[in-house]
Amino acid sequence: MRLVLILLLAGTAATAETPGEALFLRGEGAQAIIGGGAVRLPASRFACAGCHGADGDGRAEGGTAFPPIHWSALTQRPTPYDAEAVLRVLRDGRAPDGRMLNAAMPRYDAQPEVMDSLIAYLQGLEAARDAILPDRIQVLRSGNDALDQGFAAAAERFNASGGAYGRQMVLTETGPGVPLSRLADEAAPAITEACLNASMNALKQAGASQFALLGGSPADIAYRAEATGLTLAKTAPSILALEPPGNVAAGQHFYGCIDILGPAAADLVTQGAQLTIALPDRAAFDWARAGGHDWQAMRGFTLGGLLGQAARDAGRRTTQDRLIEAARSLHVAVETVSLP
């Protein structure tokens, strides 16, 4: 059993999102220029999705109408945009017809490769909006074979149980689809939060009064420690791992989420460490253990379960954006397992 679990937890890194997607969704990788160039701020405060919606379909807020910015909306305007025009309006605020956009629209400064990636992301937005059809929800493969395999297994289970509102989940190579890589990124904060809480509770239940921190920021952990009745120390045999451990000293006991401890589990146990690993989905763990799949496949299975539940919760007339938001908002139930 222990050998199977150690092998199960070995895995590889997840496929990262593109720079353009990160800029669009969260404003990462650029500076926002406001006040005619007088002020520069991180663009994280002015992400495209914050005003125009994560689906790029535009919206109204506080009496202000933010226009759609998916590719057909841009290219079918009376004076259409092309890639060069989009880059110009983002950099200088000048539309293709010569108008200067309202000063409330920030200008952006980013490396050329980031802006080119943003153009590619905008061009793919509209196709993604057509991912939810009357009879199916299409999900684009991530390119990570293990992640895709786990998701496909969860989708098969979802479909066998009747799906949601007559829709089945279908994993597809190309065409319109909910990007599995985006779903993984959107769900990651909730999974990390749940794993962190479970790890802290496991520390307390093990009788620890102090613990050390590997990675992360002590300021972000201190309030959690106080609320749990624990003390954060510079050194302690019990260690909360927010990054993969390196060399291990005798008697160390690491606590953390499977995406941190899983890939290094076999080496850590061989070096004499004890591990308490938080699993965000027991059904995913049982499926992976039965088939000898790694933690990445387990993560894909978890995402399939989240998306399936979100499809039921989001309602019959859902959209991709609502579906991913529903998945991100779901409660993540976490269990812990100990090694060796």
C-alpha positions in Angstrom: 0.0 0.0 0.0 2.7 2.5 1.0 4.8 1.7 -2.2 1.7 2.2 -4.4 1.0 5.5 -2.7 4.6 6.7 -3.1 4.5 5.8 -6.8 1.2 7.5 -7.2 2.4 10.7 -5.9 5.3 11.0 -8.3 4.5 13.3 -11.2 5.5 16.2 -13.5 4.7 19.9 -13.7 1.4 21.3 -15.0 1.1 23.1 -18.3 1.3 26.9 -17.8 -1.1 29.4 -19.3 0.1 31.8 -22.0 1.4 35.3 -21.1 -1.6 36.7 -23.1 -4.1 34.8 -21.0 -2.4 35.9 -17.8 -2.5 39.5 -18.9 -6.1 39.3 -20.0 -7.5 37.5 -16.9 -5.3 39.0 -14.2 -3.3 41.9 -15.7 0.0 40.0 -15.2 3.1 40.9 -17.2 2.4 44.6 -17.9 2.2 48.0 -16.5 -0.9 50.2 -16.8 -0.3 53.8 -17.7 -2.9 56.4 -16.6 -3.1 60.1 -16.3 -1.5 60.7 -19.7 1.6 58.8 -18.6 2.0 60.5 -15.3 1.2 57.3 -13.3 2.4 53.8 -13.8 0.8 51.0 -11.9 0.9 47.2 -12.1 -1.7 46.1 -14.6 -3.1 43.6 -12.1 -5.4 46.5 -11.0 -6.7 46.9 -14.6 -7.0 43.4 -16.1 -9.0 43.3 -19.4 -11.4 40.8 -17.9 -12.2 43.1 -15.0 -14.1 45.5 -17.3 -14.9 43.5 -20.4 -15.7 40.1 -18.8 -13.6 37.0 -18.8 -15.5 35.9 -22.0 -14.7 39.3 -23.7 -18.4 39.9 -24.3 -18.5 43.3 -22.6 -20.8 44.4 -19.8 -22.4 47.4 -18.1 -21.3 48.5 -14.7 -22.1 51.7 -12.7 -23.6 53.4 -15.8 -20.6 52.6 -17.9 -20.9 50.2 -20.9 -17.7 48.3 -21.6 -17.8 47.0 -25.2 -17.1 43.4 -26.3 -13.5 42.8 -27.3 -13.6 39.2 -28.6 -12.1 39.1 -32.1 -15.2 39.3 -34.3 -16.5 42.3 -32.3 -13.2 44.1 -32.9 -12.9 43.1 -36.6 -16.6 43.8 -37.5 -16.8 47.4 -36.2 -17.5 50.2 -38.7 -13.8 50.9 -38.6 -12.4 47.5 -38.0 -9.4 46.6 -35.8 -6.6 44.3 -36.9 -3.8 43.1 -34.8 -1.7 46.2 -35.3 -4.6 48.5 -34.5 -5.3 46.6 -31.2 -1.7 46.9 -30.2 -1.8 50.7 -31.0 -5.0 51.3 -29.0 -3.6 49.4 -26.0 -0.3 51.3 -26.2 -1.4 54.8 -27.2 -5.2 54.9 -26.8 -5.9 55.7 -30.5 -8.7 53.8 -32.3 -8.5 52.9 -36.0 -10.7 55.8 -36.9 -8.3 58.2 -35.2 -10.4 58.9 -32.1 -8.6 58.9 -28.7 -10.2 56.6 -26.2 -11.5 57.9 -22.9 -8.8 58.5 -20.4 -10.5 55.9 -18.1 -9.2 53.2 -20.5 -5.6 52.6 -19.3 -2.7 52.3 -21.7 -0.5 49.3 -21.3 3.3 48.7 -21.5 4.5 45.2 -21.9 7.1 43.2 -23.8 6.2 42.6 -27.5 5.9 38.8 -27.0 3.4 39.4 -24.2 1.3 41.6 -26.4 1.5 39.2 -29.3 0.3 36.5 -27.0 -2.6 38.7 -25.9 -3.7 39.1 -29.5 -3.7 35.4 -30.0 -5.8 35.0 -26.8 -8.3 37.6 -28.0 -8.5 35.7 -31.3 -9.4 32.5 -29.5 -12.0 34.0 -27.1 -15.0 33.8 -29.4 -14.4 30.2 -30.2 -14.3 29.4 -26.5 -17.7 31.1 -26.1 -19.2 28.3 -28.2 -18.0 25.5 -26.0 -21.4 24.9 -24.3 -23.9 23.3 -26.7 -27.4 21.9 -26.1 -26.1 18.3 -25.8 -22.5 18.7 -24.6 -19.8 20.7 -22.8 -16.6 20.7 -24.9 -13.4 20.9 -23.0 -10.0 21.5 -24.7 -7.2 19.2 -23.8 -4.4 20.9 -21.7 -1.5 19.2 -23.5 -0.5 17.5 -20.2 -1.3 13.8 -20.9 -1.7 12.9 -17.2 -4.0 15.8 -16.5 -6.1 15.1 -19.6 -6.3 11.4 -18.7 -7.6 12.1 -15.2 -10.1 14.6 -16.5 -11.4 12.2 -19.1 -12.0 9.5 -16.4 -14.0 12.0 -14.4 -15.9 13.1 -17.5 -16.8 9.4 -18.2 -18.1 9.1 -14.7 -20.1 12.3 -15.0 -21.6 11.2 -18.3 -22.5 7.8 -17.0 -24.4 9.5 -14.1 -26.6 11.4 -16.6 -24.6 14.6 -17.2 -26.3 17.9 -16.5 -29.4 19.2 -18.3 -28.9 16.7 -21.1 -25.3 17.7 -21.6 -22.3 15.3 -21.6 -18.7 16.4 -21.0 -16.5 15.8 -24.1 -12.7 16.3 -24.1 -11.6 17.6 -27.5 -8.3 18.4 -29.3 -9.3 21.5 -31.3 -12.2 23.8 -31.9 -14.4 25.6 -29.3 -13.9 24.3 -25.8 -13.5 25.3 -22.2 -9.7 25.3 -21.8 -8.7 22.7 -19.3 -5.5 24.6 -18.5 -7.6 27.7 -17.7 -9.9 25.7 -15.5 -6.9 24.3 -13.6 -5.6 27.8 -13.1 -8.9 29.2 -11.9 -9.5 26.3 -9.5 -6.0 26.4 -8.1 -6.5 29.1 -5.4 -9.5 27.3 -3.9 -7.6 24.0 -3.9 -4.5 25.5 -2.4 -6.6 27.3 0.3 -8.4 24.0 1.2 -5.1 22.1 1.3 -3.4 24.7 3.5 -6.3 24.7 6.0 -6.2 20.9 6.1 -2.4 20.8 6.6 -2.7 23.3 9.5 -5.5 21.2 11.1 -3.4 18.1 10.7 -0.5 19.8 12.5 -2.8 20.7 15.4 -4.3 17.2 15.5 -0.8 15.6 15.6 -0.1 17.5 18.8 2.3 20.1 17.4 2.6 23.4 19.2 5.2 24.9 16.8 6.0 24.5 13.2 8.5 25.9 10.7 7.7 27.2 7.2 9.3 26.2 3.9 8.6 28.7 1.2 5.8 31.3 1.2 5.5 34.3 3.3 5.5 34.1 7.2 3.2 37.1 7.3 0.6 35.2 5.2 0.8 32.2 7.5 1.1 33.8 11.0 -2.6 34.7 11.4 -3.6 31.2 10.4 -1.2 29.8 13.0 -2.6 32.0 15.7 -6.2 31.0 14.8 -5.3 27.3 14.9 -3.5 27.6 18.2 0.0 27.1 16.7 3.2 29.1 16.8 5.3 29.8 13.7 9.0 29.2 14.6 12.2 29.6 12.6 13.1 25.9 13.2 10.9 23.0 14.3 10.6 19.3 13.4 7.1 19.9 11.9 7.3 21.8 8.7 4.6 23.3 6.5 5.9 23.0 3.0 4.7 25.6 0.4 7.6 24.6 -1.9 9.3 21.3 -2.6 11.7 20.3 0.2 15.4 19.8 -0.7 17.7 17.9 1.7 16.0 16.3 4.6 17.2 16.0 8.2 16.3 13.0 10.4 13.0 13.4 12.2 11.5 16.1 10.0 7.8 15.8 9.3 6.5 17.7 6.3 2.9 18.8 5.9 1.5 20.2 2.6 -0.6 19.8 -0.5 -0.1 17.0 -3.0 1.1 19.3 -5.8 4.0 20.3 -3.5 4.9 17.1 -1.7 3.6 14.6 -4.3 6.4 14.8 -6.9 9.1 14.5 -4.2 7.4 12.0 -2.0 9.4 8.9 -3.0 12.8 10.8 -2.5 11.7 12.3 0.8 10.5 9.0 2.3 13.8 7.4 1.2 15.7 10.2 3.0 13.8 9.4 6.2 11.1 12.1 6.2 7.6 11.7 7.4 4.9 13.3 5.2 1.3 14.3 5.8 -0.2 15.1 2.4 -3.5 16.9 1.8 -5.6 15.5 -1.0 -8.3 17.7 -2.5 -10.6 14.9 -3.7 -10.9 11.4 -2.1 -12.6 10.0 -5.2 -9.7 11.2 -7.3 -7.2 9.6 -4.9 -9.0 6.2 -4.9 -9.3 6.2 -8.7 -5.6 7.1 -9.1 -4.4 4.5 -6.5 -6.5 1.8 -8.2 -4.9 2.5 -11.6 -1.4 3.5 -10.5 -1.9 7.1 -11.9 0.3 10.0 -10.7 -0.8 13.1 -8.9 -1.2 15.1 -12.1 -3.8 12.6 -13.3 -5.4 12.8 -9.9 -5.6 16.6 -10.3 -7.3 16.2 -13.7 -9.9 13.8 -12.1 -10.5 16.5 -9.4 -11.0 19.1 -12.1 -13.5 16.9 -13.9 -15.5 16.4 -10.7 -15.5 20.2 -10.1 -16.6 21.0 -13.6 -19.3 18.4 -13.5 -20.7 19.7 -10.3 -20.4 23.3 -11.6 -22.4 22.3 -14.7 -25.2 21.1 -12.5 -25.0 24.2 -10.3 -24.7 26.8 -13.1 -28.1 26.0 -14.6 -29.4 25.1 -18.0 -28.6 28.5 -19.6 -25.0 28.7 -18.6 -22.0 30.2 -20.3 -18.4 29.2 -20.2 -17.6 32.1 -17.9 -20.4 31.2 -15.5 -19.4 27.6 -15.6 -15.7 28.3 -14.6 -16.9 30.8 -11.9 -19.1 28.1 -10.5 -16.3 25.6 -10.5 -13.9 28.1 -8.8 -16.5 28.8 -6.1 -17.2 25.2 -5.2 -16.2 23.9 -1.7 -13.2 21.7 -1.9 -13.3 18.8 0.6 -9.8 17.8 1.6 -8.5 14.6 3.4 -4.9 13.9 4.5 -2.8 10.8 4.2 0.5 10.0 6.0 3.7 8.4 4.8 5.4 6.2 5.5 
